[in-house]
Amino acid sequence: MNAKEKSRAYFNAHRKSRLARGGYWRLDYGHVLAEIETLRPESLIDIGCGPGGFLRAVQKRFPEIQLNALDLSEEMAGETQERLGRSAVVTVGDAEHMPLEGGQYNVVTCNMSIHHYPHPQGALNEMYRILVPGGTLLLNDMDCAAPIRALANWVFPRLPGGDVKMYTRREITEMIQNAGFERWYYRKISPFSFLCTARKE
Ligand SMILES: C[S@@+](CC[C@H](N)C(=O)[O-])C[C@H]1O[C@@H](n2cnc3c(N)ncnc32)[C@H](O)[C@@H]1O
């Protein structure tokens, strides 16, 4: 099985598990929500939404935002749809080849999902494509000290969940730039994670 097949099978089998409902990274949501508070977008899409915990927090705090989601796993997408209700548009699909029209969303979020993507440049190109001009990407994922990163990158292919790679700050910011984003700000938000805010001009 390749990484995507592993991710899909693993998350399809863990719809109701505690792990799939969010781990330590839920602590990062506050930082992402604070950015959303300043942006107050009309629409938002969460890529690699998992079981919808982040979007549920967005929905409770900003009920006026039109919510959308995409996930590779049918079960995760189904769980998100159930939790958010019918007003949310939830799509099953691959972040690297999104079955979505371009120029639609004011904000794209992606929390703890990009380390599952074997071709993250393709996903970032897609995130750029689906944003409206002036839209913002909020990208949150792992960032640990180099020895921990090296260990994680050795362990990842041996795990069942389709984890691929903990990308470096340099890799992330180069891919953001290659995707076409003109302004970005990468910051550590915990010893284990980063949040990168990038704007499509
Ligand atoms: C660790 S979970 C994070 C879920 C959620 N964002 C959260 O904050 O809890 C990773 C999610 O990314 C999804 N995923 C993995 N590869 C994907 C891909 N190529 N395209 C879309 N979603 C993907 C998985 O199905 C899973 O739901």
The ligand as a Gaussian input file, in Angstrom:
#p B3LYP/6-31G(d) Opt

LIG

0 1
 C       -3.914000      13.552000      11.715000
 S       -5.435000      13.736000      10.862000
 C       -5.806000      15.454000      11.191000
 C       -7.274000      15.722000      11.062000
 C       -7.750000      17.123000      11.427000
 N       -7.255000      18.129000      10.524000
 C       -7.470000      17.491000      12.860000
 O       -7.026000      18.614000      13.117000
 O       -7.709000      16.654000      13.737000
 C       -4.962000      13.787000       9.130000
 C       -6.137000      13.834000       8.163000
 O       -5.631000      14.081000       6.837000
 C       -6.351000      13.271000       5.928000
 N       -5.545000      13.080000       4.719000
 C       -4.429000      12.340000       4.573000
 N       -3.968000      12.416000       3.316000
 C       -4.823000      13.219000       2.630000
 C       -4.892000      13.694000       1.299000
 N       -3.976000      13.343000       0.374000
 N       -5.903000      14.519000       0.960000
 C       -6.851000      14.878000       1.868000
 N       -6.837000      14.463000       3.154000
 C       -5.833000      13.646000       3.538000
 C       -6.620000      11.996000       6.695000
 O       -7.675000      11.229000       6.128000
 C       -6.935000      12.537000       8.088000
 O       -8.300000      12.798000       8.235000

